[in-house]
């Protein structure tokens, strides 16, 4: 994460674990690639024990973070998707997990991510500019108030004993 701390504010990834015991996969998109990719950030997928997963899930619920599943009718919209119904500020963009993670050339143990199995805990999302303006992508599928911004959080796949830590800037 040393390179990440040089390119992004610490507050964007302060929810990531300090160390990981066990297999993990990492996807890193630098700010310089943000315009080309439509977003930048870090996605860390860690395989954990059922006990660790349960402890993290309970901690997130106790902290009161917005939680939902993709089958819910929550105010989440997938960032970058052209068929979004993202019309109001109350609808929050979240990463297009399957597009970002399933097409990753950097992932070890490549395996399809099924977003319908994810329980999403949104830690923070804010509109605004969080990288140099020349790196910002044009997001025609987002309303003007969410044209640029960031989100960060944790997604849990209980069936696969996986935790996804992420932050994304667009």
N, C-alpha and C positions, 0 to 999 in steps of 0.2 A: 504493500500500500504506500510505499515511499514515494513512488512516482505520482500517485494520486494526490498525496498531500501537497505536492509542489504545484499542481494544476487546478486544484479545487479547494474551496473553503473547508476547513475541518468540520464545521457544523453540518455539512452535507452527508458525512459518513460517520458521525460519532455514534451511531447506533450499530455499526458493524462490530463483530467480535474482535477482541485483541488477538486471539489465536484460535486455531481450528484443530481439533483432534479428529482425524478421519478424512475420508475423501471429500474433495470439493472441486468445483468448477468456477472459473472466473471469466467474465466478459468485461472488457474495458474499452470504452470509446472515448478517445481524447477530444478536448475542445476543438482542436484543429479539424476533426472529422465531423463536427456537429452539423455544419451546413450541409454536407454531403449525405449524412446518415439520417438527418432530421432530429437527432437527439445525441446527447453524450452522457457519460456517467459510468457507473460501475454496477455490475450485477454479480453477486456471489451466491452460489448454490452450495450448501453444505449438507451432507448426509449426517444425521445425528441419531442418537438412540431415542427410543420412544419416550423415555423418561425426560431427556433433555428437551425434546419437542414439546411435551406436555408442560414442563416448567416455563418455557419461553412463551407458549400460548397463554398460560394463566397470567404471566407477568404482563403481557400486552393487554389482555382484557382488563386486568386490575388497573392499569395505567389509563384506561379509557380511550384508547385509540380507535378510530373509525374502522370498523371491521365489516367485511362482506364477502360473499362468494359471487362468482360471475353469474350464477343462476339467479341471484337476487335482483331486485329492481332498485338497487342503490344508485346514488348519483355518481357512479363511476363511468367514465368513457375512456375507451382505449385510445391513447395518444397516437396520432398518425393514421387512424382508420378513416376511410373516406365516408363510411356510412354511419358515422356518429350522430347521435341526437344531442350533441353538446350545444345547447342553446343558451344556457344561463350560467351565471357565476357559481351557482350552487352545485353544478355538475363539475366534478373534479377529474382532470386527466390523470390516468395511470399508465404505466408502460404497456406496450404491446409485447407482453412476455413471450408469447409463442414466436413472434417474428424475430425478436432480438435474440432469444436464447436457442431457438431451434435452428437458427442459421449461423451459429457461431463457429468460426474457424478456430477459436482458441479453447474451446471446451474439451476437457478430458472426459472420457466415458460418455460420448455423445449419446443422448437419449431424448426423445421427443418430450416436450413439456406440455401437459394437458392442462390448460388454464381453468377448465371447469372443475378441477380438483383443488384449486388454490383457495385458501382463506386469506384475504388481503387485509393487512393492518396498515392503514395509512397513517404515518407518523406526522407528516407535514406536507403541505402543498401551497405554493405561493406564486402568484403571477409576478413578472418583473424580469429584469435582466441580471443574470448571474455569471455570465462569461463576457469576454470582449465582444463588442457589437459586431465586429467583422466575422465572427464565428457563428452568429445566430442564423438558424434556418428560417425559411418562410413556411408557415404552417397554415395553409388555406382552409384546413378542416377544423380549426379552432376559432372560437369567437374572439373578438379583439381583446377582451380582458384577459384571455388565456393565451394570446398569441405567443408569448414567451413566458417562461417560468421554470419551476422545478417541483419535483415531488420526491419523497423518500419514504421508505417503509420496509415492511417485512411481510413476506407471503409464506404461508405454511401449506405443505402438501402432506397431510397425515398418512395417507395411503403409502407414500414412498419414503416417509421419514426424512423429508427434505425441508430446509428453510432457505428462502431466497431473501437476501438482504439487497436492497437497491437504493440508488439515488439516480435521478435522471434530470437533465437540463435540456430544454428545448427552446 
